[in-house]
Amino acid sequence: MSSFQCSRSESAHYRLYEFTKTALIKIFVSPYATVCDLYCGGGLDLDKWDEAQIGHYIGIDVSTSGISEARDIWESQRKSYTAEFCEVDPCMENLELLLQEKGIPVDIVCCLQHLQLCFETEERARRLLHNVSSLLKPGGYFFGITPDSSTIWAKYQKNVEASHNKGIGMKSNIVPNCIRSENYMITFEVEEEKFPLFGKKYQLKFTNDIASETHCLVHFPSFIRLAREAGLEYVEIQNLTEFYDDNRSQFAGMLHGFGPNFIDPRGKLLPRSFDLLGLYTTFIFQKPDPDVAPPVLTPTLQDGGSHIHEEREWHGSGWRHQASVVDDEKTSHSEPPIGINSVIPEEAKGILGPGPADLRFSEPL
């Protein structure tokens, strides 16, 4: 998401996004941790890091004004943690070299906005992930939020299919490139039947916002592959509606504090908040610690052949069925749905809980 102006601070999508950032920080960040915040913007989350009682903060952003605002906020509010602020593009520069004297390696690297812009090209995404790995201590986590490309692409493909079935797509002056919701509109630049691995741009405009945001779809299998090449193990990619459901008992009260009309009395998401949260996903990776037996979590891609062959055509959320975790038998699609009182084997749980069965990969990419 882009930096938010004050006029947007009361919008539903902004408050839901703020809730998710707060929840992730509460889950992952321990007191006195050293944190590197990629695309930190104008210091919007400095209070969250203060509440998490971190020890040291490194804010990275490409914007001169964003870095200046973040530094001014930190200095004026006398935050309890020490901080460094650097104007640099983490998709272009060697961060390990630039940050040698600024408190690295770190316990946490997060990217709470703009990860999708790194997927304009494979080179940019690869540089970002190598930077993340080089900054992290063994055992450290890389986490964040990004638009859920599997959800977006599935909605887009349904629109294209429906329009072609009606014959609309045959007319040269009409391209079925729009996804509409009462909360937002997504517009693709060109119609495509296959998911490009990098550089697939779209415009995202929320209801009542004047301007739209330009994003790139994040091809999750490529994300996992490039992270593995950089030395990061996959932990979980989870739609925010699933993330909330898995952590509802812990976060329902907190979400109610972000807005009175997001959940029902049982703590379940109301339709508007379900639609808005469903547009985004969390992602979690970990740098293995050689002194500890690392979990076998990252899907194993076959050696040889092109990336396109390895990662296959990606049709919406179907990518989640295309990789492998610890035990193929335990992640069969024939398993019954997970209920409230179900007993989940420890080995089937991600760091955020078990999640839905279809999130756990069932066959190699």
C-alpha positions in Angstrom: 0.0 0.0 0.0 1.1 3.5 -0.6 1.8 6.1 2.2 -1.5 7.2 3.6 -2.6 10.8 3.9 -4.4 12.0 7.0 -7.6 12.2 4.9 -7.5 8.5 4.4 -6.8 7.6 8.0 -10.5 6.8 8.7 -11.1 4.6 5.7 -12.0 1.0 6.3 -9.1 -0.5 4.2 -6.5 1.7 6.0 -7.7 0.7 9.5 -7.8 -3.0 8.5 -4.3 -2.7 7.1 -3.1 -1.1 10.3 -4.7 -3.9 12.3 -2.8 -6.5 10.3 0.5 -4.8 10.7 0.0 -4.5 14.4 -1.0 -8.2 14.7 2.0 -9.4 12.7 4.4 -7.3 14.9 2.8 -8.7 18.0 3.3 -12.3 16.7 6.9 -12.0 15.5 8.7 -9.2 17.4 10.3 -9.8 20.8 11.5 -7.1 23.2 14.9 -5.7 22.4 14.9 -7.1 18.9 16.8 -5.4 16.1 14.4 -4.7 13.2 15.0 -3.6 9.6 11.9 -2.1 8.0 11.9 -2.0 4.2 9.9 0.7 2.6 9.2 2.3 5.9 7.6 5.4 4.3 7.0 8.4 6.5 7.4 6.6 9.8 3.8 5.5 10.1 4.7 2.4 12.1 7.2 3.9 14.6 4.6 3.8 17.4 4.1 0.0 16.8 7.8 -0.7 17.1 7.8 1.4 20.3 4.9 -0.7 21.7 6.8 -3.9 20.7 9.8 -2.6 22.9 12.4 -3.2 20.2 16.0 -2.3 20.9 17.2 -1.0 17.5 15.4 0.1 14.3 16.7 0.5 10.7 14.3 2.3 8.4 14.9 1.9 4.6 13.0 3.8 1.9 13.6 5.1 -1.6 11.9 8.4 -0.8 13.9 11.4 0.5 10.8 13.0 2.0 9.7 9.7 3.6 13.0 9.1 5.3 13.1 12.7 6.5 9.6 12.5 7.9 10.4 9.2 9.7 13.6 10.6 11.2 11.8 13.7 12.4 9.0 11.7 14.1 11.5 9.4 15.8 13.6 12.4 17.1 10.6 14.5 18.2 8.8 11.7 20.0 11.9 10.4 21.8 11.2 6.7 21.0 12.8 4.2 23.5 14.8 2.4 20.8 17.8 3.6 18.8 17.3 4.1 15.1 19.1 4.6 11.8 17.4 5.8 8.6 18.7 5.2 5.1 17.5 6.5 1.7 18.2 3.5 -0.6 16.4 1.2 -2.9 16.5 -2.4 -1.5 15.9 -3.8 -4.9 18.9 -2.1 -6.4 21.7 -1.6 -3.8 23.8 -4.0 -1.7 22.3 -3.3 1.7 24.8 -5.5 3.6 27.6 -3.3 2.3 25.8 0.0 3.0 24.6 -1.0 6.5 27.8 -2.5 7.9 28.0 0.0 10.7 24.3 0.4 11.4 23.5 -2.6 13.6 23.3 -5.6 11.3 22.7 -8.5 11.3 19.1 -8.1 12.5 16.5 -10.3 14.1 13.6 -9.2 11.9 13.3 -7.9 8.3 9.8 -6.7 7.4 8.2 -5.3 4.3 4.8 -4.1 5.3 4.1 -2.3 2.0 5.5 -2.1 -1.5 6.8 -5.7 -1.9 4.7 -6.0 -5.0 6.8 -3.2 -6.7 9.9 -5.4 -6.4 8.3 -7.9 -8.8 8.4 -5.6 -11.8 11.4 -7.7 -12.9 13.1 -10.9 -11.7 16.4 -9.0 -11.1 14.7 -6.6 -8.7 13.0 -9.4 -6.7 16.2 -11.4 -6.6 18.3 -8.4 -5.3 15.6 -7.7 -2.6 15.7 -11.3 -1.3 19.5 -11.5 -1.3 19.5 -8.3 0.7 17.0 -9.7 3.2 19.0 -12.9 3.7 22.3 -11.0 4.1 20.8 -8.7 6.8 19.1 -11.5 8.8 20.7 -13.3 11.7 20.4 -17.1 11.5 16.9 -18.0 12.8 15.6 -14.5 12.0 12.3 -13.9 10.2 11.3 -12.0 7.0 7.6 -11.2 7.0 5.2 -8.7 5.6 2.0 -8.0 3.7 1.3 -7.8 0.0 -1.8 -7.9 -2.3 -3.0 -11.6 -2.7 -2.2 -12.2 -6.3 -3.9 -15.6 -6.3 -7.2 -14.0 -5.2 -6.8 -11.1 -7.7 -5.8 -13.4 -10.6 -8.7 -15.8 -9.9 -11.2 -13.0 -9.9 -9.7 -11.6 -13.1 -9.8 -14.9 -14.9 -13.5 -15.4 -13.9 -14.3 -12.0 -15.4 -12.4 -12.8 -18.6 -14.1 -16.2 -18.9 -17.6 -14.8 -18.3 -17.1 -12.0 -20.8 -15.9 -14.4 -23.5 -18.8 -16.7 -22.8 -21.1 -13.8 -23.5 -19.2 -12.8 -26.6 -18.1 -9.5 -25.1 -14.5 -10.3 -25.4 -14.7 -10.7 -29.1 -15.4 -7.0 -29.6 -12.1 -5.2 -30.2 -13.1 -2.1 -28.3 -14.0 -3.9 -25.0 -11.4 -5.6 -22.9 -12.6 -7.4 -19.7 -9.8 -6.2 -17.6 -11.6 -4.9 -14.6 -12.4 -6.4 -11.2 -15.1 -4.5 -9.3 -16.1 -4.6 -5.7 -18.1 -2.2 -3.6 -14.8 -1.5 -1.8 -12.3 -1.3 -4.6 -11.7 -1.6 -8.4 -8.7 -3.3 -10.0 -7.8 -2.6 -13.6 -5.3 -4.5 -15.6 -3.4 -2.8 -18.4 -3.9 -5.6 -21.0 -5.8 -8.8 -21.1 -3.8 -11.9 -20.7 -4.8 -15.6 -20.3 -1.5 -16.7 -18.6 0.0 -15.2 -15.5 3.4 -13.5 -16.4 5.9 -14.3 -13.7 7.1 -10.7 -13.4 5.9 -7.3 -14.5 2.1 -7.8 -14.6 0.9 -4.4 -13.7 -2.5 -3.3 -12.5 -4.2 -0.3 -11.0 -5.9 -0.6 -7.5 -8.4 2.1 -6.5 -10.3 2.0 -3.3 -13.8 3.5 -3.0 -13.8 7.2 -2.1 -10.1 7.5 -2.9 -9.2 10.0 -5.6 -6.0 8.4 -6.9 -5.3 4.8 -7.8 -2.1 2.8 -6.9 0.0 1.0 -9.4 1.1 -2.5 -8.4 2.6 -5.7 -9.9 1.2 -9.1 -9.2 3.5 -11.3 -7.1 4.0 -14.7 -8.6 4.2 -16.7 -5.3 6.0 -19.8 -6.7 8.7 -17.5 -8.1 8.7 -15.7 -4.7 9.4 -19.0 -2.9 12.0 -20.1 -5.5 14.0 -16.8 -5.3 13.8 -16.8 -1.5 15.2 -20.3 -1.4 18.0 -19.3 -3.8 18.8 -16.5 -1.4 18.9 -18.8 1.6 15.5 -18.2 3.1 13.1 -21.0 4.0 9.4 -20.7 3.2 7.1 -20.7 6.3 3.7 -19.5 5.1 1.8 -17.4 2.7 -1.7 -16.9 4.0 -4.6 -14.7 2.9 -5.5 -12.2 5.6 -9.0 -13.6 6.1 -7.4 -17.0 6.9 -4.8 -15.2 9.1 -7.5 -13.6 11.1 -9.5 -16.8 11.5 -6.5 -18.7 12.7 -5.8 -16.0 15.3 -9.3 -14.8 16.0 -9.3 -15.6 19.7 -6.2 -13.5 20.1 -7.1 -10.6 17.8 -10.9 -10.2 17.7 -10.9 -7.7 20.5 -8.1 -5.8 19.0 -9.8 -5.6 15.6 -12.9 -4.3 17.2 -10.8 -1.5 18.5 -9.8 -0.5 15.0 -13.4 -0.1 13.9 -16.9 -0.9 15.3 -18.3 -2.5 12.1 -15.6 -5.0 11.1 -16.7 -8.1 13.1 -20.0 -9.6 14.4 -20.6 -10.4 18.1 -18.9 -13.8 17.6 -15.8 -12.2 16.3 -16.4 -13.3 12.7 -15.5 -10.9 9.8 -18.4 -8.9 8.4 -18.7 -8.9 4.6 -17.0 -5.5 4.0 -14.0 -6.4 6.2 -13.8 -9.9 4.7 -13.7 -8.4 1.1 -11.0 -5.9 2.1 -8.8 -8.3 4.1 -9.2 -10.9 1.4 -7.4 -8.6 -1.0 -4.1 -9.1 0.9 -1.9 -11.9 2.1 0.8 -12.3 4.7 4.2 -13.9 3.8 6.7 -15.4 6.2 10.2 -16.7 5.6 13.0 -17.7 7.9 16.8 -17.8 7.6 17.9 -21.3 8.8 20.1 -21.5 11.8 22.9 -24.0 11.1 23.2 -24.7 14.9 19.6 -25.9 14.9 18.1 -28.6 12.7 16.1 -26.5 10.1 12.5 -27.3 9.4 11.9 -28.7 5.9 9.3 -26.2 4.8 10.3 -24.8 1.4 8.7 -26.6 -1.5 11.3 -28.5 -3.5 11.5 -27.4 -7.1 12.8 -29.8 -9.7 16.3 -29.2 -11.0 16.7 -28.5 -14.6 14.4 -27.0 -17.1 13.0 -23.5 -17.2 11.4 -21.6 -14.4 8.2 -21.5 -16.4 8.2 -25.4 -16.5 9.1 -25.7 -12.9 6.5 -23.2 -11.7 3.8 -24.1 -14.2 0.9 -22.0 -15.2 -0.6 -20.4 -12.2 -4.4 -20.2 -12.1 -5.6 -18.2 -9.1 -5.3 -19.9 -5.8 -4.4 -23.2 -7.4 -0.7 -22.5 -6.9 -1.2 -23.5 -3.3 -1.7 -27.1 -4.5 1.5 -27.2 -6.4 4.3 -27.7 -3.8 5.4 -30.0 -1.0 5.9 -29.7 2.8 7.0 -32.2 5.4 4.6 -35.0 4.9 2.6 -35.5 1.7 0.3 -38.1 3.2 -0.7 -35.7 6.0 -1.5 -32.9 3.5 -3.7 -34.9 1.1 -6.7 -33.0 -0.2 -8.9 -35.9 0.9 -8.4 -34.9 4.5 -11.5 -33.5 6.3 -11.8 -29.8 6.9 -10.2 -28.5 10.1 -12.9 -27.8 12.6 -12.8 -25.8 15.8 -12.2 -28.9 18.0 -9.9 -30.7 15.6 -6.6 -31.9 16.8 -3.8 -30.7 14.5 -0.5 -32.6 14.5 2.4 -30.3 15.5 4.3 -31.0 12.3 1.3 -29.7 10.3 1.3 -26.3 12.0 2.8 -23.1 10.5 4.0 -20.3 12.8 0.6 -18.8 12.6 -1.3 -22.0 13.2 -2.5 -24.7 10.9 -4.4 -22.6 8.4 -6.7 -24.2 5.9 -5.8 -27.6 4.4 -5.4 -26.2 0.9 -2.6 -23.9 2.1 -0.3 -26.8 2.8 1.3 -28.0 -0.4 0.6 -31.4 -1.6 2.9 -32.1 -4.6 6.2 -30.7 -5.8 6.2 -27.7 -8.1 
